[in-house]
């Protein structure tokens, strides 16, 4: 499956943190043609292995998504909202959503019209407490179909833009799962010594819990975590953002410097552009939990620039996604047993 076709399909899948079963099954099926063994563990992590005789290398990108959940039902049937992961309430008014109750129900997120707001209310942004989902059903019928705790998924619309850019929800971080799939496909034509594990991890948005458990189980010798970072946007601080048109190799205390150097050397040898990000403390990605696993795992972090993170119009450059797959494949093919000594000298 091509990377852009996979991205279109995988971003539509249901998979809020803690309930990734549907998207995990889809991702597992996508990896099976390219890997020797594919399993789904108790956490809904997908683990796809390409067998080798050399060092054990873990590549990891998360497949869960942010979303909402029902916390109460008003008398008229309006659904009040809690969140699963970091949802910015400013993006919610006017959104279409799916409520996963006894049936899958389409709804819209509404709030009091501007004309009805008090002067004080007009001075502040919406909070989740101001918003609700309207299913268009009477209260009694809503209570038959929906329960407190039911999940609310943001609507999926895959939008093709100019210049190879696309906008869709859940590129964070299923676009990086697409990078891993692209790498697995390209490795069909490359020799690799390393024992490779592509992990699509669960529950990153609520604490990288899937990365923690999978790294503990696999005991990798090295790891590369993949996630998204912020692309340049008007008004955003330049030191926290990067150009949309090339990948980012982060550096900082949570990143193993020699392993990062191996990644950048591979990029240079294959004419793949890399930017640099400086992360002075923890990275807030799966790299943190993987690096801390057991007695420590040398870990690098590869990031895909993304505009409008944690919205339904996350924007990326498809060519950069494909270049990420090419970099990962060549990096996997380059790993040698001698790296174990080189990383510590």
C-alpha positions in Angstrom: 0.0 0.0 0.0 1.4 3.4 -0.9 2.0 5.9 1.9 -0.7 8.4 0.8 -3.4 5.8 0.3 -2.5 4.4 3.8 -2.7 7.8 5.3 -6.1 8.6 3.8 -7.5 5.3 5.2 -5.7 5.2 8.6 -6.7 8.7 9.6 -10.4 7.8 9.3 -10.1 4.9 11.7 -11.5 5.1 15.2 -8.7 4.9 17.8 -8.9 7.2 20.8 -6.3 6.6 23.5 -7.2 3.5 25.4 -9.6 2.2 22.7 -7.3 1.6 19.7 -8.6 -1.9 18.7 -10.0 -0.8 15.3 -7.0 1.1 14.1 -4.6 -1.4 15.5 -6.2 -4.2 13.5 -6.0 -2.0 10.3 -2.4 -1.2 10.9 -1.5 -4.8 11.6 -3.0 -5.9 8.3 -1.1 -3.1 6.4 2.2 -4.4 7.7 1.7 -8.1 7.2 2.7 -8.2 3.5 6.1 -6.7 4.4 7.0 -8.3 7.7 7.8 -11.8 8.9 5.6 -11.6 12.0 2.9 -9.1 13.1 1.2 -9.2 16.5 -1.1 -7.0 18.6 -0.3 -7.0 22.3 -2.5 -6.5 25.4 -2.1 -2.7 25.1 -3.2 -2.6 21.4 0.4 -1.9 20.3 1.1 -3.3 16.8 4.5 -5.0 16.7 5.7 -5.9 13.2 9.0 -7.8 12.9 11.4 -8.1 10.0 13.7 -10.8 11.1 17.5 -10.3 11.2 20.5 -11.8 12.9 22.0 -8.5 14.1 21.1 -6.0 16.8 17.5 -5.5 17.8 16.2 -2.1 16.6 12.9 -0.7 17.5 11.1 2.0 15.4 8.1 3.5 17.2 5.3 5.9 16.2 2.0 6.1 18.0 -1.4 5.3 16.5 -3.8 6.7 19.1 -5.7 9.9 18.6 -7.1 12.7 20.8 -10.8 13.1 21.2 -13.7 13.7 23.5 -16.1 11.7 25.8 -19.5 12.2 27.2 -19.5 13.4 30.8 -23.2 14.3 31.2 -26.5 14.4 29.3 -28.7 17.5 29.5 -32.4 17.4 29.9 -32.9 18.3 26.2 -30.4 15.6 25.1 -27.3 17.8 24.6 -24.1 16.0 25.5 -21.5 17.7 27.7 -17.9 16.9 27.0 -14.7 15.8 28.7 -11.5 15.1 26.7 -9.2 12.2 25.9 -5.8 13.7 25.4 -5.0 17.4 24.7 -8.0 18.8 22.8 -8.0 22.6 22.5 -11.7 23.8 23.0 -11.1 26.8 20.8 -11.2 24.5 17.7 -14.5 22.7 18.6 -17.4 25.1 17.9 -19.0 24.1 14.6 -17.2 20.7 14.4 -18.9 17.6 13.2 -18.3 14.6 15.4 -19.2 10.9 15.7 -20.6 9.7 19.1 -19.8 6.0 19.6 -22.9 5.0 21.7 -25.1 2.0 21.2 -25.0 3.2 17.6 -22.5 5.4 15.7 -24.2 8.8 15.7 -23.3 12.0 13.8 -23.5 15.2 15.8 -22.4 18.8 15.8 -20.7 20.8 18.5 -22.6 23.9 19.4 -22.6 26.7 21.9 -24.7 29.8 22.6 -24.9 32.1 19.6 -22.8 35.3 19.8 -26.0 37.3 19.9 -26.9 35.6 23.2 -23.6 36.1 25.0 -23.2 38.5 27.9 -20.6 41.2 27.6 -18.4 39.3 30.1 -18.8 36.1 28.1 -17.6 37.8 24.9 -14.3 38.7 26.5 -13.1 35.1 26.9 -12.6 32.1 24.7 -14.9 29.1 24.8 -14.2 26.4 27.4 -15.4 22.8 27.1 -18.0 23.7 29.7 -19.6 26.1 27.2 -19.9 23.5 24.5 -22.1 20.5 23.8 -22.9 17.9 21.1 -26.3 18.1 19.5 -27.5 14.9 17.8 -30.8 16.4 16.7 -32.7 13.8 18.8 -35.1 14.3 21.8 -33.6 13.8 25.2 -35.3 10.5 25.9 -34.0 9.0 22.7 -30.5 10.3 23.3 -30.5 8.6 26.8 -31.5 5.3 25.1 -28.5 5.5 22.7 -25.8 7.3 24.6 -24.2 6.7 28.0 -21.8 8.8 30.1 -18.3 7.6 29.1 -19.1 7.1 25.4 -16.4 8.3 23.1 -16.8 11.3 20.7 -14.5 11.3 17.7 -13.7 14.3 15.6 -14.9 14.1 12.0 -12.5 12.9 9.3 -12.1 14.8 6.1 -9.0 14.2 4.0 -8.3 17.4 2.1 -5.8 17.4 -0.8 -4.2 20.8 -1.2 -1.7 22.3 -3.6 2.0 21.4 -3.8 1.7 17.9 -2.4 0.2 19.0 0.9 -2.7 17.4 2.6 -4.8 18.3 5.7 -6.6 15.8 7.9 -7.0 14.9 11.5 -4.8 12.4 13.3 -1.6 13.0 11.3 -0.3 13.2 14.8 1.0 10.5 14.7 -0.4 8.2 12.1 1.6 10.0 9.5 4.7 8.6 11.2 3.1 5.1 11.2 2.8 5.7 7.4 6.6 6.5 7.4 7.3 3.2 9.1 5.1 1.3 6.7 6.9 3.0 3.8 10.2 1.9 5.3 9.0 -1.7 5.7 7.9 -1.7 2.0 11.2 -0.3 0.8 13.2 -2.8 2.8 11.8 -5.5 0.6 14.5 -4.4 -1.8 17.3 -3.9 0.7 19.4 -6.2 2.8 19.5 -5.7 6.5 21.5 -7.3 9.3 19.4 -5.9 12.1 16.4 -7.6 13.7 13.8 -4.9 13.0 10.7 -4.1 15.0 8.1 -1.5 13.8 5.9 -0.6 16.7 2.7 1.4 16.3 2.2 2.3 19.9 -1.0 2.9 21.9 -1.8 5.6 24.5 0.9 8.1 23.7 -1.5 11.0 24.0 -2.1 10.1 27.7 1.5 9.3 28.7 3.4 7.1 26.2 2.1 4.0 28.0 2.3 1.8 24.9 5.9 2.7 24.1 6.8 2.0 27.7 5.4 -1.5 27.7 6.5 -2.5 24.2 10.1 -1.3 24.9 10.2 -3.3 28.1 8.9 -6.4 26.3 11.2 -6.1 23.2 14.5 -5.1 25.0 15.9 -3.3 21.9 19.5 -2.5 21.5 18.7 0.8 19.8 15.5 2.7 19.0 14.2 5.5 16.8 11.0 7.2 17.9 9.0 9.1 15.3 6.6 11.9 16.0 5.5 15.2 14.6 6.8 18.7 15.5 5.5 22.2 14.8 5.9 23.6 11.3 6.4 27.3 10.7 3.1 29.3 10.9 2.5 33.1 11.1 3.1 34.5 14.5 4.7 31.3 15.9 8.1 31.6 17.6 10.8 30.6 15.1 12.9 28.7 17.7 10.0 26.2 18.2 9.0 25.7 14.6 10.6 24.2 11.4 10.1 24.4 7.7 7.4 22.1 6.4 9.6 20.7 3.6 12.1 18.5 5.4 12.4 16.1 8.3 13.8 17.1 11.7 16.4 15.2 13.8 16.1 16.4 17.4 19.1 16.7 19.8 19.1 17.1 23.5 19.7 15.2 26.8 17.1 12.5 26.0 18.6 11.8 22.6 21.6 9.6 22.2 24.2 11.8 20.4 26.0 9.0 18.6 22.8 7.3 17.4 21.6 10.7 16.1 24.8 11.1 14.3 24.3 7.7 12.6 20.8 9.0 11.5 22.2 12.2 10.1 25.0 10.4 8.3 22.5 8.1 6.6 20.5 11.1 5.5 23.5 12.8 4.0 24.6 9.6 2.2 21.1 9.4 0.6 20.6 13.1 -0.2 17.8 13.4 2.4 17.4 16.9 3.9 17.3 17.1 7.7 16.7 20.1 10.0 17.8 20.3 13.6 15.6 20.7 16.7 17.0 21.4 20.1 15.0 19.8 23.0 16.6 21.0 26.2 14.7 18.6 28.5 12.3 15.7 27.9 10.8 15.5 24.4 7.2 14.7 25.3 7.3 11.8 22.8 7.6 8.1 23.0 11.4 8.6 22.8 11.4 9.5 26.6 9.8 6.3 27.7 11.7 4.1 25.4 15.0 5.6 26.4 14.2 5.0 30.1 13.2 1.4 29.6 14.9 -1.3 31.7 18.6 -0.3 32.0 18.3 2.3 29.2 17.9 2.2 25.4 20.0 4.5 23.1 17.3 6.4 21.3 17.0 9.0 18.5 14.0 11.1 17.6 12.9 11.8 14.0 10.2 14.3 13.6 7.8 15.2 10.8 6.8 19.0 10.6 3.1 19.5 10.9 0.9 22.6 10.8 -2.1 23.1 13.1 -1.3 20.2 15.5 -4.2 18.7 17.5 -6.9 20.0 15.0 -8.9 18.4 12.3 -6.8 20.1 9.6 -3.3 19.0 10.5 -1.2 19.7 7.4 1.9 18.0 6.1 4.0 17.6 3.0 3.5 14.1 1.5 7.0 14.2 -0.1 8.6 14.7 3.3 6.6 11.7 4.6 7.9 9.5 1.8 11.5 10.8 2.4 11.0 9.7 6.0 10.3 6.2 4.8 13.4 6.2 2.6 15.6 7.5 5.5 14.3 4.9 7.9 14.8 2.1 5.4 18.4 3.0 4.7 19.1 3.5 8.3 17.7 0.1 9.1 19.9 -1.4 6.4 22.9 0.3 7.8 22.8 -1.0 11.4 25.7 -3.2 12.3 26.6 -5.2 15.4 29.7 -2.9 15.7 27.4 0.0 16.6 27.1 -1.4 20.1 30.7 -0.4 20.8 30.7 2.7 18.6 27.8 4.3 20.5 29.8 4.3 23.7 33.2 5.5 22.4 
